[in-house]
């Protein structure tokens, strides 16, 4: 192979091979506008892994350095499945070979170290090398200390990291320390987000099936590529679009009570709309543990009266409920107190 490697794509147009966003990324590479850390993140099947490997191959191919490269995944096995076999398919077995047992690969005649981020020895191995470039597969699955160490190893001139990931929790270290700063203009990090619609080569039926299979937070992550919380999620099918500013005319009102002493106490006011749907109209929440201030049942009864009366009075409505529903029998006292101490109709 010659010192200068040329890659020829035999096609009538780049649009025959790459999506619009992928072409944009190739332009960024062509004009040398990638930054020290470059993260492609977003939906599943959106084409981000494919283009990241194309970018990595071009980057290594034109690099003047013969070594000082690393490809790292959560494990060597996942790296092989997600990246190594695909890279071999893209550039051909004559241009890329790898050995997972030896943790080495050769791309256009240049040696690349292979590592798994879950390997307990990975950090110590990374700590001792100087790198010109690194490819990270599913970087949000890495321990933070591994990625932090990796950024310090990029010591060769114009060194760069190319990374991919699907969305995770919005409080994830990758979001807080790298993606949010990139969105705010931090000049060391480049990020591009993908949705499933960005991959224009997918069959329409596949896209439709993926959309129908996922709801709530999983739709937001897997289809829209958004970083939304899933930990502690109770209603997995809930969507932000279900929040409405102006509900229809409410025909009947009911209140629900979930009592807790050290745990949270919650009141919910629920209305039956003219469209036949139920709407949560108002919420009261108090946690004795979080606030370090417990309340007695009598205090909660007074809070209930104040909360429910405020809702109706501020809207010029007759304060009347179809019923009060409670999670524990002894909270009947709360409902009785509500009736005695106000003109609330139950």
Kinemage of the C-alpha trace (Angstrom):
@kinemage 1
@onewidth
@group {chain A} dominant
@subgroup {mainchain}
@vectorlist {calphas} color= white
{ca unk a 1} P 0.000 0.000 0.000
{ca unk a 2} L 1.317 3.472 -0.851
{ca unk a 3} L 2.077 6.110 1.731
{ca unk a 4} L -1.036 8.011 0.649
{ca unk a 5} L -4.207 5.982 0.793
{ca unk a 6} L -7.016 6.901 -1.563
{ca unk a 7} L -10.583 5.736 -0.976
{ca unk a 8} L -12.837 5.832 -4.037
{ca unk a 9} L -16.619 5.578 -3.770
{ca unk a 10} L -18.108 4.409 -7.061
{ca unk a 11} L -21.505 6.029 -7.111
{ca unk a 12} L -23.399 8.654 -9.051
{ca unk a 13} L -23.899 10.800 -5.972
{ca unk a 14} L -22.915 10.900 -2.296
{ca unk a 15} L -26.649 10.922 -1.546
{ca unk a 16} L -26.803 7.375 -2.947
{ca unk a 17} L -24.602 6.197 -0.087
{ca unk a 18} L -24.934 8.701 2.748
{ca unk a 19} L -27.806 10.488 4.452
{ca unk a 20} L -27.947 14.269 4.665
{ca unk a 21} L -26.428 14.349 8.147
{ca unk a 22} L -23.733 11.879 7.166
{ca unk a 23} L -22.762 14.072 4.194
{ca unk a 24} L -22.600 17.050 6.548
{ca unk a 25} L -20.172 15.136 8.769
{ca unk a 26} L -17.980 14.224 5.796
{ca unk a 27} L -17.811 17.926 4.978
{ca unk a 28} L -16.739 18.712 8.531
{ca unk a 29} L -13.976 16.134 8.202
{ca unk a 30} L -12.909 17.458 4.802
{ca unk a 31} L -12.469 20.990 6.085
{ca unk a 32} L -10.767 19.948 9.337
{ca unk a 33} L -13.531 21.256 11.599
{ca unk a 34} L -13.795 18.359 14.024
{ca unk a 35} L -12.791 19.125 17.592
{ca unk a 36} L -10.740 17.300 20.192
{ca unk a 37} L -13.752 15.223 21.314
{ca unk a 38} L -16.453 14.347 18.772
{ca unk a 39} L -19.621 12.560 19.883
{ca unk a 40} L -22.372 11.250 17.631
{ca unk a 41} L -25.416 10.505 19.765
{ca unk a 42} L -29.054 9.697 19.276
{ca unk a 43} L -31.631 7.165 18.190
{ca unk a 44} L -31.114 3.512 17.356
{ca unk a 45} L -30.632 2.600 13.678
{ca unk a 46} L -30.046 6.262 12.841
{ca unk a 47} L -26.800 5.744 10.912
{ca unk a 48} L -24.495 7.293 13.507
{ca unk a 49} L -22.314 4.196 14.011
{ca unk a 50} L -21.853 3.651 10.277
{ca unk a 51} L -20.741 7.217 9.586
{ca unk a 52} L -18.568 7.282 12.722
{ca unk a 53} L -16.623 4.311 11.361
{ca unk a 54} L -16.297 5.946 7.946
{ca unk a 55} L -14.940 9.091 9.622
{ca unk a 56} L -12.560 7.009 11.739
{ca unk a 57} L -11.293 5.136 8.688
{ca unk a 58} L -10.645 8.356 6.776
{ca unk a 59} L -8.989 9.929 9.823
{ca unk a 60} L -6.588 7.041 10.312
{ca unk a 61} L -5.960 6.668 6.580
{ca unk a 62} L -4.673 10.219 6.102
{ca unk a 63} L -2.904 10.478 9.453
{ca unk a 64} L 0.903 10.769 9.280
{ca unk a 65} L 1.274 8.632 12.406
{ca unk a 66} L 1.838 4.883 12.059
{ca unk a 67} L 0.650 4.046 15.571
{ca unk a 68} L -0.954 5.562 18.643
{ca unk a 69} L -4.573 4.590 17.971
{ca unk a 70} L -7.184 2.933 20.168
{ca unk a 71} L -10.615 1.423 19.607
{ca unk a 72} L -12.540 0.803 22.820
{ca unk a 73} L -16.026 -0.482 23.657
{ca unk a 74} L -17.814 -1.576 26.787
{ca unk a 75} L -16.220 -4.987 26.225
{ca unk a 76} L -14.083 -6.442 23.454
{ca unk a 77} L -17.090 -8.588 22.469
{ca unk a 78} L -19.437 -5.613 22.059
{ca unk a 79} L -16.699 -3.689 20.250
{ca unk a 80} L -16.373 -6.549 17.768
{ca unk a 81} L -20.130 -6.819 17.266
{ca unk a 82} L -20.820 -3.099 16.940
{ca unk a 83} L -17.704 -1.738 15.270
{ca unk a 84} L -14.912 -4.110 14.226
{ca unk a 85} L -16.931 -6.372 11.932
{ca unk a 86} L -18.726 -3.375 10.433
{ca unk a 87} L -15.438 -1.552 9.806
{ca unk a 88} L -14.091 -4.632 8.047
{ca unk a 89} L -17.177 -4.661 5.843
{ca unk a 90} L -16.813 -0.954 5.028
{ca unk a 91} L -13.125 -0.849 4.052
{ca unk a 92} L -12.556 -4.497 3.175
{ca unk a 93} L -10.497 -7.257 4.780
{ca unk a 94} L -7.431 -6.185 2.767
{ca unk a 95} L -7.451 -2.830 4.568
{ca unk a 96} L -8.558 -3.874 8.053
{ca unk a 97} L -7.771 -6.936 10.146
{ca unk a 98} L -8.184 -7.505 13.862
{ca unk a 99} L -7.500 -10.014 16.619
{ca unk a 100} L -9.627 -9.776 19.750
{ca unk a 101} L -7.403 -12.264 21.592
{ca unk a 102} L -4.302 -10.161 20.943
{ca unk a 103} L -6.242 -6.896 21.304
{ca unk a 104} L -4.739 -5.498 18.127
{ca unk a 105} L -6.014 -4.343 14.747
{ca unk a 106} L -4.428 -2.999 11.574
{ca unk a 107} L -6.201 -0.304 9.551
{ca unk a 108} L -4.515 0.827 6.331
{ca unk a 109} L -1.230 -0.510 7.684
{ca unk a 110} L -1.505 1.308 11.014
{ca unk a 111} L -1.637 -0.518 14.330
{ca unk a 112} L -4.623 0.027 16.627
{ca unk a 113} L -4.964 -1.121 20.241
{ca unk a 114} L -8.285 -2.745 21.198
{ca unk a 115} L -9.711 -2.504 24.713
{ca unk a 116} L -12.841 -3.106 26.753
{ca unk a 117} L -13.828 -0.342 29.177
{ca unk a 118} L -15.192 -2.885 31.696
{ca unk a 119} L -11.778 -4.538 31.959
{ca unk a 120} L -10.370 -3.720 35.404
{ca unk a 121} L -6.934 -3.308 33.835
{ca unk a 122} L -8.120 -1.013 31.046
{ca unk a 123} L -7.446 2.241 32.889
{ca unk a 124} L -3.888 1.255 33.803
{ca unk a 125} L -3.206 0.231 30.193
{ca unk a 126} L -4.586 3.504 28.840
{ca unk a 127} L -2.669 5.461 31.458
{ca unk a 128} L 0.672 4.492 29.983
{ca unk a 129} L 0.177 5.349 26.301
{ca unk a 130} L 0.154 8.443 24.117
{ca unk a 131} L -2.570 8.504 21.477
{ca unk a 132} L -3.194 10.292 18.226
{ca unk a 133} L -6.768 9.059 17.931
{ca unk a 134} L -9.386 6.962 19.718
{ca unk a 135} L -12.703 5.452 18.687
{ca unk a 136} L -15.258 4.847 21.477
{ca unk a 137} L -18.265 2.599 20.891
{ca unk a 138} L -21.283 3.321 23.159
{ca unk a 139} L -19.292 5.686 25.337
{ca unk a 140} L -22.149 6.322 27.794
{ca unk a 141} L -21.645 2.730 29.020
{ca unk a 142} L -18.042 3.470 30.031
{ca unk a 143} L -17.044 4.173 33.622
{ca unk a 144} L -16.408 7.904 33.828
{ca unk a 145} L -12.825 7.469 35.040
{ca unk a 146} L -11.957 5.458 31.903
{ca unk a 147} L -13.132 8.211 29.571
{ca unk a 148} L -11.537 10.932 31.700
{ca unk a 149} L -8.227 9.062 31.576
{ca unk a 150} L -8.608 8.617 27.821
{ca unk a 151} L -8.939 12.372 27.265
{ca unk a 152} L -5.571 12.893 29.002
{ca unk a 153} L -3.855 10.398 26.667
{ca unk a 154} L -4.606 12.414 23.525
{ca unk a 155} L -1.151 13.958 23.594
{ca unk a 156} L -0.046 13.698 19.971
{ca unk a 157} L -0.623 16.826 17.864
{ca unk a 158} L -4.171 17.280 16.558
{ca unk a 159} L -5.323 14.163 18.440
{ca unk a 160} L -9.041 13.402 18.324
{ca unk a 161} L -11.664 11.160 19.911
{ca unk a 162} L -14.597 9.870 17.847
{ca unk a 163} L -17.400 8.421 19.980
{ca unk a 164} L -20.938 7.113 19.585
{ca unk a 165} L -23.727 6.584 22.083
{ca unk a 166} L -27.448 6.110 22.478
{ca unk a 167} L -29.203 8.481 24.902
{ca unk a 168} L -29.151 7.816 28.632
{ca unk a 169} L -30.270 9.653 31.763
{ca unk a 170} L -30.056 13.460 31.357
{ca unk a 171} L -27.939 13.563 34.537
{ca unk a 172} L -25.383 11.118 33.090
{ca unk a 173} L -21.758 12.273 33.369
{ca unk a 174} L -21.405 12.328 29.570
{ca unk a 175} L -24.313 14.726 29.228
{ca unk a 176} L -23.295 16.985 32.103
{ca unk a 177} L -19.563 17.186 31.394
{ca unk a 178} L -19.409 16.970 27.602
{ca unk a 179} L -22.709 17.212 25.693
{ca unk a 180} L -24.232 20.146 27.567
{ca unk a 181} L -20.997 22.171 27.372
{ca unk a 182} L -20.843 21.391 23.629
{ca unk a 183} L -24.377 22.751 23.214
{ca unk a 184} L -23.299 25.874 25.097
{ca unk a 185} L -20.398 26.478 22.719
{ca unk a 186} L -17.504 24.697 24.441
{ca unk a 187} L -14.830 24.613 21.741
{ca unk a 188} L -13.254 21.264 22.700
{ca unk a 189} L -16.356 19.121 22.091
{ca unk a 190} L -18.386 18.556 18.925
{ca unk a 191} L -21.730 16.774 19.133
{ca unk a 192} L -24.391 15.825 16.608
{ca unk a 193} L -27.745 14.276 17.500
{ca unk a 194} L -29.621 11.772 15.312
{ca unk a 195} L -33.234 10.636 15.133
{ca unk a 196} L -34.391 7.457 13.430
{ca unk a 197} L -35.782 9.634 10.623
{ca unk a 198} L -32.241 10.784 9.791
{ca unk a 199} L -31.491 7.365 8.334
{ca unk a 200} L -33.246 7.721 4.989
{ca unk a 201} L -32.086 4.251 3.903
{ca unk a 202} L -34.312 2.406 6.375
{ca unk a 203} L -37.390 0.661 5.039
{ca unk a 204} L -40.538 2.690 5.897
{ca unk a 205} L -42.174 -0.401 7.389
{ca unk a 206} L -39.210 -0.925 9.739
{ca unk a 207} L -39.437 2.689 10.927
{ca unk a 208} L -43.198 2.349 11.427
{ca unk a 209} L -42.725 -0.894 13.364
{ca unk a 210} L -40.067 0.671 15.609
{ca unk a 211} L -42.323 3.605 16.363
{ca unk a 212} L -45.273 1.381 17.199
{ca unk a 213} L -43.185 -0.879 19.453
{ca unk a 214} L -41.963 1.898 21.766
{ca unk a 215} L -43.838 4.407 23.893
{ca unk a 216} L -43.026 6.999 26.521
{ca unk a 217} L -39.426 7.364 27.577
{ca unk a 218} L -38.313 4.556 25.281
{ca unk a 219} L -39.871 6.274 22.276
{ca unk a 220} L -38.099 9.488 23.246
{ca unk a 221} L -34.742 7.725 23.530
{ca unk a 222} L -34.827 5.087 20.796
{ca unk a 223} L -36.802 7.000 18.149
{ca unk a 224} L -36.236 10.691 18.861
{ca unk a 225} L -32.753 10.348 20.352
{ca unk a 226} L -33.542 12.424 23.436
{ca unk a 227} L -31.868 12.145 26.834
{ca unk a 228} L -34.791 11.517 29.196
{ca unk a 229} L -34.906 9.863 32.605
{ca unk a 230} L -36.059 6.258 33.005
{ca unk a 231} L -34.805 5.403 36.512
{ca unk a 232} L -37.672 5.175 38.972
{ca unk a 233} L -40.176 5.478 36.141
{ca unk a 234} L -43.635 4.179 37.057
{ca unk a 235} L -45.643 5.141 33.998
{ca unk a 236} L -43.387 4.086 31.128
{ca unk a 237} L -45.968 5.105 28.536
{ca unk a 238} L -46.194 8.722 29.703
{ca unk a 239} L -45.313 11.377 27.122
{ca unk a 240} L -44.744 15.115 27.484
{ca unk a 241} L -47.379 15.613 24.802
{ca unk a 242} L -49.966 14.357 27.299
{ca unk a 243} L -49.574 17.581 29.282
{ca unk a 244} L -52.278 19.999 28.126
{ca unk a 245} L -52.578 23.694 28.930
{ca unk a 246} L -56.362 23.952 28.577
{ca unk a 247} L -58.363 20.798 29.350
{ca unk a 248} L -61.960 20.584 28.105
{ca unk a 249} L -64.977 21.294 30.276
{ca unk a 250} L -64.821 19.161 33.422
{ca unk a 251} L -68.057 17.360 34.252
{ca unk a 252} L -67.117 15.603 37.515
{ca unk a 253} L -64.347 16.009 40.099
{ca unk a 254} L -62.776 13.465 42.467
{ca unk a 255} L -59.820 13.623 44.822
{ca unk a 256} L -57.323 10.881 45.622
{ca unk a 257} L -55.201 10.698 48.771
{ca unk a 258} L -52.043 8.639 49.283
{ca unk a 259} L -50.971 9.147 52.899
{ca unk a 260} L -47.471 8.789 54.268
{ca unk a 261} L -45.940 9.800 57.571
{ca unk a 262} L -42.219 9.866 56.816
{ca unk a 263} L -42.876 9.011 53.174
{ca unk a 264} L -44.656 11.456 50.906
{ca unk a 265} L -48.333 12.348 51.192
{ca unk a 266} L -49.988 13.186 47.877
{ca unk a 267} L -53.398 14.630 47.020
{ca unk a 268} L -54.559 14.514 43.401
{ca unk a 269} L -57.567 16.324 41.984
{ca unk a 270} L -58.923 14.401 38.994
{ca unk a 271} L -61.526 15.660 36.561
{ca unk a 272} L -63.651 13.807 34.040
{ca unk a 273} L -63.593 15.836 30.846
{ca unk a 274} L -66.408 16.297 28.353
{ca unk a 275} L -64.286 14.213 25.963
{ca unk a 276} L -64.504 11.216 28.298
{ca unk a 277} L -60.881 11.422 29.417
{ca unk a 278} L -59.558 11.843 32.943
{ca unk a 279} L -57.333 14.827 33.720
{ca unk a 280} L -55.066 15.389 36.722
{ca unk a 281} L -55.864 19.008 37.482
{ca unk a 282} L -53.901 19.701 40.641
{ca unk a 283} L -51.419 18.003 42.977
{ca unk a 284} L -50.401 18.440 46.587
{ca unk a 285} L -47.115 16.854 47.659
{ca unk a 286} L -45.335 16.770 50.992
{ca unk a 287} L -42.521 14.432 52.030
{ca unk a 288} L -41.766 14.223 55.727
{ca unk a 289} L -38.419 12.581 55.028
{ca unk a 290} L -37.270 15.037 52.367
{ca unk a 291} L -38.414 18.112 54.280
{ca unk a 292} L -37.498 16.669 57.699
{ca unk a 293} L -40.866 17.977 58.905
{ca unk a 294} L -43.634 15.418 59.460
{ca unk a 295} L -47.276 16.454 59.610
{ca unk a 296} L -50.129 15.031 61.654
{ca unk a 297} L -53.335 13.708 60.050
{ca unk a 298} L -55.141 16.811 61.314
{ca unk a 299} L -52.597 19.081 59.652
{ca unk a 300} L -52.967 17.156 56.436
{ca unk a 301} L -56.763 17.524 56.735
{ca unk a 302} L -56.387 21.295 56.963
{ca unk a 303} L -53.930 21.281 54.073
{ca unk a 304} L -56.401 19.263 52.050
{ca unk a 305} L -59.197 21.756 52.693
{ca unk a 306} L -57.001 24.718 51.832
{ca unk a 307} L -55.642 23.047 48.675
{ca unk a 308} L -58.978 21.887 47.277
{ca unk a 309} L -60.883 25.076 48.143
{ca unk a 310} L -58.161 27.194 46.554
{ca unk a 311} L -58.486 25.313 43.290
{ca unk a 312} L -62.252 25.816 43.028
{ca unk a 313} L -62.410 29.379 44.387
{ca unk a 314} L -59.698 30.742 42.085
{ca unk a 315} L -61.726 29.448 39.142
{ca unk a 316} L -65.101 30.641 40.400
{ca unk a 317} L -66.407 27.070 40.670
{ca unk a 318} L -68.696 25.362 43.162
{ca unk a 319} L -66.406 23.262 45.418
{ca unk a 320} L -68.007 19.864 44.954
{ca unk a 321} L -66.345 16.434 44.652
{ca unk a 322} L -67.804 13.168 43.448
{ca unk a 323} L -65.799 11.390 46.129
{ca unk a 324} L -62.574 11.180 48.095
{ca unk a 325} L -60.481 8.067 47.577
{ca unk a 326} L -57.825 7.200 50.128
{ca unk a 327} L -55.119 4.578 50.429
{ca unk a 328} L -55.599 3.717 54.112
{ca unk a 329} L -58.831 3.234 56.048
{ca unk a 330} L -57.996 5.523 58.964
{ca unk a 331} L -57.871 8.467 56.583
{ca unk a 332} L -61.645 8.539 56.695
{ca unk a 333} L -61.025 11.041 59.491
{ca unk a 334} L -59.465 13.346 56.930
{ca unk a 335} L -62.511 13.206 54.699
{ca unk a 336} L -64.826 13.763 57.683
{ca unk a 337} L -62.765 16.711 58.837
{ca unk a 338} L -62.940 18.172 55.366
{ca unk a 339} L -66.726 18.040 55.438
{ca unk a 340} L -67.016 19.528 58.946
{ca unk a 341} L -64.539 22.371 58.559
{ca unk a 342} L -65.580 23.721 55.146
{ca unk a 343} L -68.465 24.059 52.754
{ca unk a 344} L -66.867 21.453 50.486
{ca unk a 345} L -69.536 19.250 48.926
{ca unk a 346} L -68.546 15.582 48.740
